[in-house]
Amino acid sequence: MLSSTYIDAVRLLKELISIPSFSKEEQGTASAIENFLGKHGVKTSRLKNNIWAVYKIFDAAKPTILLNSHHDTVKPNKDYTNDPFAAVEKDGKLFGLGSNDAGGCLVSLIAAFLYFYEKETLEYNLIFAATAEEEISGVNGIESLLPLLPDIDFAIVGEPTMMNMAIAEKGLMVLDCTSHGQSGHAAREEGVNAIYKAMSDIEWFRDYAFSKVSELLGPVKMSVTAINAGSQHNVVPAACNFTVDIRINELYTNEEILETIKQHVQSDVAVRSMRLRSTSIALDHPLVKAGLRLQLAPFGSPTMSDKALMPFPALKIGPGDSARSHMADEYIFLDDIKKGIEIYTQLLNEIVL
């Protein structure tokens, strides 16, 4: 017989799938989560489209664990064959936009939070937060909420990892670069072609290797992902703009990477943000040690999450498979949700009791 906890979790996930919740447009799913927790006797608070709840018997003298996942989604892939907002069960899977990223994690964490909500013997406080704008690393998501919460000692971040432990993840820095030349007529020996100047910098980004290679995350990866220059065929361009996507391992700070780049390229370099940092949690952290006792495998994640915005240790773990995130006809296995609820609860049992 299926437990009522699992049945409630799947019912909530189906409701969330049915409500469009693109980043910055999560009002409906925020209200659905708020109503669900309220029906289970949980007092909630709300900041814009972020919903959070504090363990019923909160004790400021005890350390606090944050349980966090997001309820925003990307827009549906153009190759969808199913209705992205129709929650359909088929062949042991639940289909629908956000089912895998990160709805399964979200409802599994809610189930675990409800399990502990009224227990009186916990060694830690628990706070649950369902947050917005994760898919765009927006400023009105977890980053805006953290100043309103009690001090957090560490966190569990719900993202699809097949319930393996992402103990490190790469950070992200995006650069907008501009190479400057001098305009002239293409028919004559005039001007300085900004494209040619940019080419040497682009080759540097392609070929340069930062020396520190992480055992968990591998090397720092730099990719030129966009380029724009010129206005017409007979004019030597005076400027060439290009974009660089940089994935940073935990052995470097964003500042160190940026300083090295500025020492080697001629182009002007503008950084979109320094917020999204690489993170790691130590293998001997109590949360990771608890996971190891449960035989959960540690790994380094190449993808980024709200973990990047947390100034405290955090473990990324959750049901579902990151490879299915943002794909057409997104789905999660229903058994993964059962497993997620079970392992989240066991993991917290190892810590809080």
CORHU-V732579 format. One record per residue. SS is DSSP state (@ for helix, = for strand, . for the rest). PSI is psi as a letter, one per 40 degrees, with the letter a starting at -180 (NA if undefined). OMEGA is omega in degrees with one decimal (NA if undefined). Layout:
[[SS;PSI;OMEGA] [SS;PSI;OMEGA]]
This chain:
[[.;h;-179.8] [.;h;-178.4] [.;i;177.9] [@;d;178.2] [@;d;179.2] [@;d;-179.5] [@;d;178.3] [@;d;-179.0] [@;d;-179.6] [@;d;178.0] [@;d;177.9] [@;d;-179.4] [@;d;177.3] [@;d;178.0] [@;d;-179.2] [@;d;178.1] [@;d;-175.0] [.;e;-176.3] [.;h;177.0] [.;h;-175.7] [.;f;176.2] [=;i;-179.3] [.;h;-175.6] [.;e;-179.5] [.;f;-171.6] [.;e;-175.1] [@;d;-174.9] [@;d;179.9] [@;d;175.5] [@;d;179.1] [@;d;179.0] [@;d;178.2] [@;d;178.0] [@;d;-179.2] [@;d;179.9] [@;d;-179.5] [@;d;178.4] [@;d;178.7] [@;d;177.6] [.;e;173.8] [.;e;-177.1] [.;h;175.6] [.;h;-177.2] [=;i;171.7] [=;i;-176.7] [=;h;169.9] [=;h;-174.6] [.;b;-178.6] [.;f;175.5] [=;h;179.4] [=;h;175.7] [=;i;-179.2] [=;i;-177.6] [=;h;174.2] [.;h;-169.7] [.;d;-176.0] [.;f;-176.6] [.;h;179.8] [.;h;-175.6] [.;e;179.8] [.;e;-178.2] [.;i;174.9] [.;i;-172.6] [=;h;175.9] [=;h;174.6] [=;h;172.2] [=;h;-171.0] [=;h;165.5] [=;i;-174.7] [=;i;-179.8] [.;e;172.6] [.;i;178.7] [=;i;166.4] [.;i;173.4] [.;i;-173.5] [.;h;174.9] [.;i;-177.1] [.;e;-177.3] [.;e;176.7] [.;h;170.3] [.;d;175.6] [.;i;168.8] [.;h;-175.6] [.;d;-177.8] [.;e;175.1] [.;h;179.6] [.;h;-173.5] [=;h;173.9] [=;h;178.7] [=;h;176.0] [.;f;178.0] [.;e;-178.9] [=;i;170.2] [=;h;-178.3] [=;i;173.8] [.;i;-179.2] [.;h;-179.6] [.;e;-179.6] [@;d;-178.0] [@;d;-175.6] [@;g;-1.6] [@;f;-173.9] [@;d;178.8] [@;d;176.9] [@;d;-176.3] [@;d;-176.5] [@;d;176.5] [@;d;176.4] [@;d;176.5] [@;d;179.3] [@;d;179.1] [@;d;178.8] [@;d;179.6] [@;d;179.1] [@;d;-175.5] [@;e;-165.0] [.;d;-175.5] [.;e;178.6] [.;i;-171.7] [.;e;-170.4] [.;e;-175.8] [.;i;176.9] [.;e;-179.8] [.;i;164.8] [=;i;174.7] [=;h;171.3] [=;h;174.3] [=;h;177.3] [=;h;171.5] [=;h;-167.6] [=;i;-172.8] [.;i;168.1] [.;f;178.6] [@;d;-174.6] [@;e;178.3] [@;e;-176.1] [.;f;-174.4] [.;i;-177.3] [.;e;-178.9] [.;f;176.4] [.;b;-175.2] [@;d;-177.8] [@;d;-179.8] [@;d;-176.1] [@;d;-172.7] [@;d;179.7] [.;e;-178.7] [.;e;-175.9] [.;i;169.7] [.;i;178.7] [.;h;-178.5] [.;h;177.7] [.;d;173.6] [=;i;-171.9] [=;i;164.1] [=;h;-179.7] [=;h;-177.4] [.;h;173.4] [.;i;-175.8] [.;h;179.5] [=;e;-174.7] [.;f;179.8] [.;f;164.5] [.;i;-173.8] [=;h;174.2] [=;g;-176.7] [=;e;174.9] [=;i;173.6] [=;i;-178.6] [.;i;171.5] [=;i;-177.4] [=;h;170.9] [=;h;179.6] [=;h;-179.3] [=;h;168.6] [=;h;-173.8] [=;i;178.7] [=;h;173.5] [=;h;-175.6] [=;h;174.2] [.;a;178.7] [=;h;-176.7] [.;i;177.2] [=;i;179.5] [=;h;-176.2] [.;d;-178.0] [.;e;-177.6] [.;i;177.9] [.;g;-177.9] [.;i;171.0] [.;i;174.5] [=;h;-172.3] [.;h;-177.7] [@;d;178.3] [@;d;-179.2] [@;d;177.2] [@;d;179.1] [@;d;-176.5] [@;d;-179.6] [@;d;176.8] [@;d;178.9] [@;d;176.2] [@;d;177.3] [@;d;178.4] [@;d;-179.8] [@;d;-167.2] [@;d;-173.2] [.;h;178.2] [.;h;172.8] [.;i;-167.7] [.;d;-175.7] [.;h;-179.8] [.;h;-176.8] [=;h;174.1] [.;d;-177.5] [.;d;-169.6] [.;e;-179.6] [=;a;-176.5] [.;i;166.8] [.;h;-177.3] [=;h;178.2] [=;h;-178.4] [=;h;171.2] [=;h;-169.4] [=;e;177.9] [=;i;178.5] [=;i;-179.1] [=;h;179.0] [=;i;172.2] [.;i;179.0] [.;d;177.2] [.;i;-167.0] [.;d;-172.0] [.;e;180.0] [=;h;174.0] [=;h;-174.4] [.;h;179.2] [.;e;179.7] [=;i;174.5] [=;h;-179.0] [=;h;175.6] [=;i;-175.5] [=;h;179.6] [=;h;175.1] [=;h;-176.2] [=;h;177.4] [=;h;-165.9] [=;h;177.0] [.;i;-172.4] [.;e;-178.3] [.;e;-179.8] [.;i;166.8] [.;i;175.6] [@;d;-178.5] [@;d;179.1] [@;d;179.1] [@;d;-177.9] [@;d;-179.2] [@;d;178.1] [@;d;-180.0] [@;d;-177.1] [@;d;178.1] [@;e;-171.1] [@;e;-175.9] [.;i;178.6] [.;d;-175.5] [.;i;169.1] [=;h;-175.9] [=;h;176.0] [=;h;-178.3] [=;h;178.4] [.;d;-178.6] [.;i;173.4] [.;e;-172.2] [.;d;-165.1] [.;g;-170.4] [.;i;171.6] [.;i;-177.5] [=;i;174.6] [=;i;174.7] [.;h;-171.6] [.;i;177.7] [.;d;-179.6] [.;e;174.3] [.;i;-178.1] [@;d;-179.5] [@;d;178.9] [@;d;178.1] [@;d;176.6] [@;d;177.6] [@;d;178.1] [@;d;176.6] [@;d;177.0] [.;e;178.1] [.;f;174.3] [.;h;-173.6] [.;h;174.7] [=;i;176.4] [=;i;174.7] [=;h;-174.4] [=;h;176.8] [.;e;-178.5] [.;i;-174.3] [.;i;178.9] [.;a;175.6] [@;e;172.1] [@;d;-178.3] [@;e;-176.3] [@;e;-176.3] [.;h;-178.6] [.;f;178.6] [.;i;-178.6] [=;i;-180.0] [=;i;177.0] [=;h;176.8] [=;h;-177.7] [.;i;177.7] [.;i;176.6] [.;i;-177.9] [.;i;-174.2] [=;h;-179.2] [@;d;-179.7] [@;e;179.2] [@;e;179.7] [.;h;174.9] [.;e;178.8] [.;i;172.9] [.;i;179.5] [.;f;179.9] [.;i;178.4] [=;i;170.0] [=;i;174.4] [=;h;178.3] [@;d;177.1] [@;d;177.5] [@;d;178.4] [@;d;175.4] [@;d;-179.3] [@;d;179.1] [@;d;178.4] [@;d;-178.0] [@;d;-175.2] [@;d;174.9] [@;d;-178.8] [@;d;178.3] [@;d;-179.4] [@;d;179.1] [@;d;176.5] [@;d;-178.8] [@;d;-173.5] [@;d;-164.2] [@;e;-177.5] [.;NA;NA]]
